[in-house]
Amino acid sequence: RLPAALRFADLGLLALALPVFVVAGLPLLGYAVAGGAWLGARAIGLLAQRRASRDLAGGERRHAMGVMAMAMLGRVWLVALAVLLVGLAEREAGLAAALLAAALFTVYLGGQGLARLFEPEASR
C-alpha cells in the first residue's frame, strides 16, 4: 500500500494546494492552469506506460523506450508551456503556477523513486 500511496503523492499535493491558494489569496487562474496541465501530463504518462507495456510484451523494446521518452518530453513541455502562457497573461498567476508545478514535479519524482525502493522485488 505504501508504494501506491507514494506513486500518487503528487495528486494529493494538488488537492491540498487548492485550500492553500484560496486561504492565501493566490490567483486561482494559476492553480487551474498548473493543475489542468499537470493532470493532462499524468494522463499522457499513463497512456504511454500502457502502450510501452504492450510493446514490451510484443518484444518491441526500442519502440517502448521511444514511447516513454516522447511522453516524458511531452509532459515537461506541456506543463512548461502552460505556465509560460499563463505568466504572459497574468504575472502573479504565472508565478503561482510555476511554484505549484515545481512542487508537483518534486513530489512526483520523489514519490516515484521512493515507491520503487519500497516495492517488493517480485513485482518489479
C-alpha positions in Angstrom: 0.0 0.0 0.0 2.9 2.4 0.7 4.3 2.2 -2.8 0.8 3.0 -4.3 0.4 6.0 -1.9 3.8 7.3 -2.9 3.1 7.0 -6.6 0.1 9.3 -6.2 1.5 11.7 -3.7 1.6 14.5 -6.3 -2.1 14.3 -6.8 -2.6 14.6 -3.0 -0.4 17.7 -3.1 -2.5 19.1 -5.9 -5.7 18.5 -3.9 -4.1 20.1 -0.8 -2.9 23.1 -2.7 -6.4 24.3 -3.5 -7.3 25.4 0.0 -3.8 27.0 0.4 -4.4 29.0 -2.8 -7.9 30.1 -1.5 -6.8 31.0 2.0 -3.5 32.7 0.9 -5.4 34.7 -1.8 -3.2 33.3 -4.6 -4.5 33.6 -8.1 -6.8 30.7 -8.8 -6.0 31.0 -12.5 -2.5 29.8 -11.7 -3.8 26.9 -9.8 -6.3 26.0 -12.6 -3.7 26.2 -15.4 -1.0 24.3 -13.5 -3.4 21.7 -12.1 -5.0 21.2 -15.5 -1.7 20.9 -17.3 -0.4 18.5 -14.5 -3.5 16.2 -14.8 -3.1 16.2 -18.6 0.6 15.3 -18.2 -0.3 12.5 -15.9 -2.9 11.2 -18.4 -0.2 11.3 -21.1 2.1 9.3 -18.9 -0.5 6.7 -18.1 -1.3 6.2 -21.7 2.4 6.0 -22.7 3.0 3.5 -19.9 0.2 1.3 -21.1 1.5 1.5 -24.7 5.0 0.7 -23.6 3.9 -2.3 -21.7 2.1 -3.7 -24.7 5.2 -3.0 -26.9 7.4 -4.8 -24.4 5.0 -7.8 -24.2 5.2 -7.9 -28.0 9.0 -7.8 -28.0 9.4 -4.3 -29.3 11.8 -2.9 -26.7 13.1 0.0 -28.8 9.6 1.2 -29.6 8.6 1.1 -25.9 11.6 3.1 -24.9 10.8 5.7 -27.6 7.2 6.0 -26.5 8.3 6.6 -22.9 11.0 9.1 -24.0 8.5 11.0 -26.1 5.9 11.0 -23.3 8.4 12.3 -20.8 9.5 15.2 -23.0 5.9 16.0 -24.0 4.8 16.1 -20.4 7.5 18.6 -19.4 6.8 20.8 -22.4 3.0 20.7 -21.7 3.4 22.0 -18.2 6.2 24.5 -19.1 4.2 26.0 -21.9 1.0 26.2 -19.7 3.0 28.1 -17.0 4.6 30.3 -19.6 1.3 31.2 -21.3 -0.5 32.0 -18.0 2.5 34.0 -16.9 2.3 36.1 -20.1 -1.4 36.7 -19.5 -1.1 37.5 -15.7 2.2 37.7 -14.0 1.1 36.7 -10.5 -0.9 33.8 -11.8 2.2 32.6 -13.7 4.4 32.8 -10.6 1.8 30.8 -8.6 1.5 28.3 -11.4 5.3 27.9 -11.7 5.7 27.4 -7.9 2.9 24.8 -7.9 4.3 23.0 -10.9 7.8 22.9 -9.4 6.3 21.4 -6.1 4.3 18.9 -8.1 7.4 17.8 -10.1 9.4 17.5 -7.0 6.8 15.4 -5.1 6.2 13.3 -8.2 9.8 12.4 -8.8 10.5 11.7 -5.1 7.3 9.6 -4.8 8.2 7.5 -7.9 11.7 6.9 -6.6 10.6 6.0 -3.1 7.8 3.8 -4.4 10.4 1.9 -6.4 12.5 1.4 -3.2 9.6 0.0 -1.2 8.2 -2.1 -4.0 8.7 -5.9 -3.5 11.3 -7.4 -5.8 8.8 -9.8 -7.3 6.5 -7.1 -8.7 9.3 -5.2 -10.5 
